[in-house]
Amino acid sequence: MPTVSTQQALPVPSTNTPISKWVFFHGTTTHLEN
């Protein structure tokens, strides 16, 4: 299930969870680096 992909694509407001925050930050950094 593309759960991570959905979180990277959409600005997840669920920054309460460290996983979502890490995925969002890491996904954004990777996107900018690519």
N, C-alpha and C positions, 0 to 999 in steps of 0.2 A: 504493500500500500504506500503510495507516494505522499507520506505525511510530511517528510522533511522538505520535499520539493514544494509543497503547498506553502509551508511556512517561509521558505526562502523567497517564493514568488510574491506572496502577500505580506504587507506590513503587519505582523502579528502583534496585536495589542496585549497579548498575554505575556507581558514582560515580568510577571510575578514569578514565573518558573525560570530557574537558571538555565534549563535546557533550551527553552524557547529563545531566551535572551542570547545564549551562546550561538545557537543556530542562526539567529537573525544577524548577529554581528559577524559571525564567521562567513555566512552566506554573502553578506554585503561586501566584505573585504575580498572574498574570492571573485565576486562579480566585477569589482573595481579593478582587481589585479588582472583579470582576464580581459 
